[in-house]
C-alpha cells in the first residue's frame, strides 16, 4: 500500500504503477484505490504539480506517460531552478531521474551536463557554493557521462605547479584545456573538467568520444602541454597503430591535418608571446591518461602502451 502524494517523488514509481500486473493499492483519505485508478489521475496531478512549478514529480509522471520531450524540458527547468538555489542534492536527483530511462539520448544527457557545468560560471556564487559544486560535480559526471555506449572514454590527470591562490593561472590553463577539447573532439562528445585545489592544483579531465577523436585529443594534449616533441612522437605511434590495424583513410588524413594545425598554433603562440612580452609563470608537471575502451576487443587492438601513459616535464 502506497501513500498517493509521495508516488510522483519516487523515481520510477509512476511507471511501475502504469505497467505492473501485480495488485497494488494506494491509500487515500477516502480509502484505498487500485493502481489503475491512481494512474487515471496522472493528468490531474500534472496540472497540479506543473501549476506549482514542481518540476521533479511532473517530469516523473511525464516519463510514465511516455511524454519524453516534455519530461526532458521539465528536468532542464528543474536543474536550472536548483542551480539558482545552489541545491546540488536536488540536481543529482534530477540526473538520476534522467538516467532512469533509456529514452534520453547521449546528446540529451550531455545537454544536461553542459547546463550543470555552466552553473559554475554564475557570478553570484560565493566560495562555499563553488566548494559544494566541486564536491558534487564528480558524482554528477559519473551519472551522466557513463551512460554513453559504444564510445571510448579517456581520463587525464594533469598535475601543475599552480598554488591555490593563483586563480589567474588556473583559469588560463583551464581555458587552454577546454579549447583543446573543443578543437579535437566531435560534436557528439561528452566531457568534463574538474579542478581539485590541492596545493598545487590538479586538473581531472574526462572525455567520451569515438576512437579517432580520443586519440587526436591525447596527441594534442601532449603536443601543447608537454615540452619537446612528445606529442608528435605519440602521433607517430598512433599512425603506426592505424597502419597495423588497417583503419580507414579518413583517420589518416585527419591526423595529418591535425599535425599541421598543431605546428601552426605553436608558432602563433610563440609569436604572440614575443610581441606582448608575456611570461607564463606556471607549468604542467605531469600529464597522465587512461583509455577505458567499450570492449575487450578494442583494448587489444590499441595495446597496453596506448591504453595508459604518463609523461613529466623537466623541472626548472
N, C-alpha and C positions, 0 to 999 in steps of 0.2 A: 504494500500500500504506500502510495507516494503523496506528499503534500503538493497541491497544484501550483502554488506560486513559485516554488523552487525549481520545478522541472525545466523551465526555459534557461535557467542559470547553470544547469549541469550539461557539460559538453556531450553531445550525442544522445541525450535522453529524449528529446522530442523526436529524433529519427528512430530511436528504438521503439517508442510507443507507436509510431506510424507503421512500422514494419513487423512488429512482433506478432507471433501467433499464440503466445502464451497468455494466460489470463492474468491481467494486471489491472488493479483497481486504483483509482485516485480519490483521495479523501478530500471532501469539501465541507463547508459549514452546514450544508443541507443534506449531507450524507455522502455515500460513495457513488462514483460513476465509473464506467468502464474506460479503458484506454481509447477505444474508438470514439466514445462520446467526448473525451477530452480533446482528441485530435480535431474534432469538428469545431472547436473553439479557437483554433490557431489564428484564423483571420482576425477575430475579435482581439486576441492577445497582441497581434501585430499592431493593430490600431492603437491599443493601449500603450505598449512599450515604445512604439515609434513616436507617439504624441508626447511622451516624456523624454524623448531623445536618449532612451536607454538602449544603446546600440548592441550590447552584447547579447541579451536574450532575444532581441529582434533578429539578429544575424543567425543565431542558433535555430530559431524557428524557420527562417527562410531556407536554411540548408536542409531542414527536414522536408520542406515543401519543394525541394529541388529548384529553388529560385536562386541560382548560384551567383549571377551577376549582381543582383540586389544585395545578397548576403555579403559579397565582397565589398561593395560600396559602404555598407554599414560597418564592416570591420575597419576599413580605411578611416571612416569618420570617428570610430571609437578610439583607434590608436592616436589620431590627432588630438582628440579631447584629452585622453590620458596623458599625452605628452605635454599638453598645456599645464597640467597639474603635477608634472614630474612623477606620475604614478606608474613606475616601471613594473610593479607587480601586476597591474591591470593590463599593461602592454603585453606581458608574457602570456596572460590568459587569452588575449586576442590571437596571439601567434599559435597557441595550442589549438584554438578553435579553427583557425585557417588550415592547420595541418591535420585536422581530424577527418578531412575528406580528401579523396584523390581528385576531386573535380577542379581544384585550383592548380593551374599550370606552374611550372618553374618560373616563368616570366612574371606571373602574378605574385608569387612568393617573393621574388626579387623586388617587385614594386613595394611590397610591404617593408622589406628590409631597408630599401633606399629611403622610404619615408621615415623610418625609425632612426637611421643613422643621420638623416638630415636634421633631426631634432637637436643634435649635438651642436649645431651652428646657431641655436637660439640665443640671442644676446641677453635675454632676461634671466638666464640660468645663473645661479650663484655657484660657488665652488663645491658646495655639498651636493647640489643637483648633478653636476658633472661627475662627482665621485660616484654617486649611485648609478649613473649611466654606465660608467666604466665597469662597475661591478656586475651589471646585468647584461651588457651587450654580448658577452661571450655566450651566455645561455641562449639569448635570442638568436645569435648567429647559428648555433647548433640546431635550433628548432627549424629555422627557415632554410639555411643553406644546405643541410644534409638531405633535403628532400629531392635534390636533383638526381636523376638516374642516367646511366649511360654517359657519364661525364667523368673526366679526371679531376682530381682535387689536389692542389698544391698548397703547401703551408710554408711560409717563410718566417724565420726568426732573425730579426735584424738588431744586432747589438751596437750601440753607439757610445760616444763619449760625452753626450749631451746631459748636463746636470739638470735637476728638476726645476730650477728657477729660470732656465734659459728657454723661455717659451717661443722666442723668435726663431731659434734654430730648429726646434722640434716641429714648428709649424712649416718651416721651409722644407724640411725633409719629408714631412707628411704629404705636402702638396706635390713634391717630386715623385714620391711613390705612387700617389693617386694618378698622376699624369702618365706614368709608365704603364699602369694597368689600363688606362683609357686607350692608349695608343696600341697596345699589344693584343687586347682581348676582343672577343666577338661581341656583337650587340646583345646576345642572349646570355652572356656570362653572369655569374654572381660573385661578388667579392665583399670582403670586409677588411678594415684596417683598425687594429686595436692597439692603443698606446698603454703601456704599463710603466708608470712613473716610478720605477725603481731608480736608484741613483747609481749610474746614469740610466737614461731612458732605454727601453727596449720596444720594438715595434713588431707586432704579430700580424701577418697578412695571410688571408685565406682567399683563394680564388678557385672557382669551379668552372671549367670550360672544356672544349674538345681538346684532344691531344696536341693538335697543331698549335693552338694559341697558348696552351700551357707551356710548351717548350720555348716558344717565342718569348713569353714573359720571363721565364727563367734566364734565358740568354741575355735579355735586355737588362734585367736587374744586375746581372754580373757585370755587363759592359759599362753601365752607368755608375754603379755604386762601388765597384771594386777597382783598385789601382792596377794598371797594366793591361794585359791582353787576355785576362782570364775569361771574359765574356766571349771574345772571338774564338778562343781555343775551345770553349764549351760549344760554340756554334758549329765548329768543325766536327765535334763529336756527335752532335745531333744529326748533321748531314750524313755522317757515316752510318748512323743508326737507320736513317731513312733509306740509304742505298742498300743496306743488308736486308731490310725487311720489305723493300720494293714498295715504298709508299708512292702516292700519286705525284705527278709532276708539279701540280699547283703548289704543293707543300714546298718544293724546292725553290720555285720562283718567289714565293712569299718570303722565304728565308733570305734569298739574295737581296730582295728589295729592303728587307729589314736591316741587313748589314749596311747598305748604303745610307739608310736613314740614320742609323746609329753613328756612323762616321761623320755625317753632316751635322747632326745635333751636337756631337762632341766638339767639333770645330767651332760651331756657333757659340757654344758656352764659353770656350776659351777666349774667343774674340770679344765677347761681351764683358767678360771679367777684366780683360786688359783695358777696355775702353772706360769702364766705370771705376777701375781700381779696387773693386770689391774683393775682400778676402774671406774665404769660407773658414770659420773658426771651429767647425765641428767635423767629425768624420765617422764613417761606419767602420767599426772594428771587426765584426764578424757577420757573415751572411751564410745562413744555413737554410736548406729547404728539404721537404719531403714530398714525394708524389704518392698519392693514395689512389691507385687505379680502381676502376669499376669492376675488374675481373682479374683472376689469376693469369689468364692468357695475356692480357695487356701488360702485366708486370713482367712476365717472362720475356716479352718482346723488347721491352726497354732495357732490362738488365739492371743489376744492382748499382752500377756506377752512375746511372742516370736517375734512379729512384731516390737517392739521397746523396747530398754533397754539402760540404762545409768549407768555406774559404775565409781567410783572415787577411786583412790589410796589414802592411808592415807598420810597426809602431813608430811614431815620430819622436 
